[in-house]
Amino acid sequence: MEDNILRVSESVLWTGCIDHDLVTFDVVMETKYGTTYNSYFIDADKKVLIETVKESFWPEYERKIRSLVDPADIQYIVLNHTEPDHSGCVGHLLEIAPNAVIVGTGNAIRYLHDMTPVSFKSIQVKDGDEISLGNTTLRFISAPNLHWPDTMYTYLVEERVLFTCDSFGAHYADERMFDDLVDHWDDSFKYYFDVILKPFSKFMLRAIERIRPLDIRVIAPGHGPILRSSWKKYVELSEKYSLEAIELPQKLRVYMPYVSAYHNTGVLAEAIARGLKSKPGIEVVLEDIEHSNLGEIDMQLAMASGIIVGCPTINQNILLPVYRLFAVINPLRDRGKLAGGFGSYGWSGEGMKMIRTNLENLKLHYTDDVFVKFAPHDIDLEKAFAYGERFAEELIRKAAEN
Ligand code: FEO
């Protein structure tokens, strides 16, 4: 089958790869529509690649590149972001393109040095820097923390194409690739935003302000459809979602993930939730996570400013769903969030310490907890209710300080 290469503008060609088989991204994000790893070739006087693709797609990617250019003629490889779904082929590429210079932010260059054993030449760029390609120009735009500290955007000035990597992207695989040819993917766009970008909403808004003055014809993201007809809609949606994320009363949202073997921990959870909700402005999301999807848990963690984890102690240990929960707590994002624990136990109650220690190691601000022996009695439920009240008051106090 002939490789699919698509023209985006006079000198830009899409040279990405389509991954229909991806089931989860970054191990936690469900990708029921697959994804695309978008790389772009700029056929200017000086030849450029914008990002690469995931390493497992190297044979297909190499074929595409060789069909367009002698790799020795590639002058620059621009990395707007170095996560391996975009930088995965850089090592292979440098072997066949020894003259290529990596272009990225200082963080991107540092991360790439850590990721690849191959040595490379690099240019570190800042906001507003330009590189002439002879007949056209690349301009770099500061857009950090979307969703790594290394991110930036690249604008092909004369052709008005903006390359944004993860921003304005979606995990959505469709060979037609252009927004006006691909069927409805708004739910995929929203899910991608919620999981990948929403925690960085304030940086999204800053990036949107940076690109507002630009005369844009096409937004070429790193995943999903190329936005040649509807880029304004997806920028506006990103702005709307970001504003909602910042303005919603999520500062006072408490997420209570728990598991319960005989519903004793569950009863305790309900009593704590009642105590929390007795205080004004507190929203509680109570979830039995025994069968929950990690992507959904991750999204709830991102939206919460308070996290109270419940688990019974069984055989001197806590249960697997809670260890999976710990795996998706992100200290970069969740650091300092108010946290607590609860659960029932029969003998020595090791779970109490395990919950506390894990949450503290993950940089959450652990306050207090409530644990009961076997089944909670009325007095225990009163304690749990009071615990919920105290936690809510502390959260309100903390929010007022910010
Ligand atoms: Fe698509 Fe953050 O990588």
Residues whose N, C-alpha, C, O or C-beta is under 5 A from the ligand:
A	BS01	FEO	E83 D85 D166
